[in-house]
Amino acid sequence: MYNMHKKETKHECNCEGHDAKHNCECKEKEQNQKCNCEEKNVKVEELIADLKRVQAEFENYQKRTEREFISRDERNRANILGQTLSVLDALNEGIKHEPKNEGLVKVKEVFVKFLNSNGVKEMTKTVGDQFDHEEMDCMMQGNDNNKKDGEILEILQKGYFMNDKVLRFAKVKVNKICNNKEEKKFTGTKVEEE
């Protein structure tokens, strides 16, 4: 028990009453402890900075994967709904041939409601509007001097949007005014000789 008490006194030494050699050793130990503390503080700050960086990277990863999942889901939905538009085209053709067929009309109404509930809307461009390359594909050209250049002459297949993005481009016939004989020959219109 006496030894234990002696150790405690040595540990609590504040260097008074000891020789100079002992004072230097104590000061050196204090400086080493201060250096160790400063080194440890710097190391802790570095580890905290690393932890914050890793946490931010993980949060960015989570956000990125969520965006990718939503994007993939939207693409899959658009793909499926785009394929169902051929059913709507068939219904429209059936109604065109048999306009009094109430069954076809009712099925079309239900199908259009289904498409609308999934964000699918028909494009509103009609014959007489200007051609818009961001919403339409020009499948044919016509030559009507009574119409403006670039005017839609005929809609061959309707176009659709899904959530304000083009789901299917409209296929149209566009007016192309030809000024010389070569262009008229190319478009297939009859050229009168002068």
Secondary structure, 3 states (H helix, E strand, C coil): CHHHHHHHHHHCCCCCCCCHHHHHHHHHHHHHHHHHHHHHHHHHHHHHHHHHHHHHHHHHHHHHHHHHHHHHHHHHHHHHHHHHHHHHHHHHHHHHHCCCCHHHHHHHHHHHHHHHHCCEEECCCCCCCECCCCCEEEEEEECCCCCCCCEEEEEEECCEEECCEEEECEEEEEECCCCCHHHHHHHCCCCCCC
